[in-house]
């Protein structure tokens, strides 16, 4: 009996369980993260519909609010430029169309970052009660920014038709520029949503920071070409996306292809690193949100 028991024990594979074994850095962890996200796609869609309905419910103007900030900005800066108050250089298309195009891309980032930063705090009641992939909250919040951007595309088409601006055929490549921008936005949203869950000052100050950052981005003016103002394009990771979008739609060629390539790689790295940090930190942060 002792001999048979020893032989049986010898063939048993020893398994050691350690705390937080799922928090490693192997490829299996990434597969698990992706699997959880895919399984939560229906929940993500329902959260998106819930947030969208709640935002525009009992609103007189409804979805007009999706384009109202862009319209106000275009009208304001068009007046300031025409009156000579702001010394804005000449643009290759009529200035209202130029600003509207830049504002639409900027608001995809700014609105998306604001929504994703607030996503965990606004859903704190279900975070502590239901077990699900918390990434769905951030992605559903960014979905609202995508929805608003699609509405603004219609407005851009109307303005382009009014000023008889014919887009270049390279407009078909614009989605490949906006995808890295979306990854960067969601990546920053992962980090800021965690920080905002611990320190509410993050969400409260974000609007002020984004307003200041807009004036450091070539949204309402052509990108500077003289030193040292040109540093704005090199140090601001959003500038290449706005410049590339305008180039593909109005010029048919990229004026800064190298900057776009590097910032796209940077966006992918930000997204992956931030997603991993979010996945690691969420079990500990959920109770503090």
HUVENUR-V440490 format. One record per helix or strand of 2 or more residues. SS is the DSSP state (helix for helix, strand for strand). FROM is the first residue (numbers start at 1). TO is the last residue. If there is no record, write none. Layout:
ss->SS from->FROM to->TO
ss->SS from->FROM to->TO
//
This chain:
ss->helix from->2 to->10
ss->helix from->21 to->23
ss->helix from->27 to->39
ss->helix from->41 to->56
ss->helix from->62 to->82
ss->helix from->95 to->122
ss->helix from->124 to->127
ss->helix from->135 to->162
ss->helix from->169 to->198
ss->helix from->201 to->214
ss->helix from->231 to->235
ss->helix from->239 to->251
ss->helix from->257 to->288
//
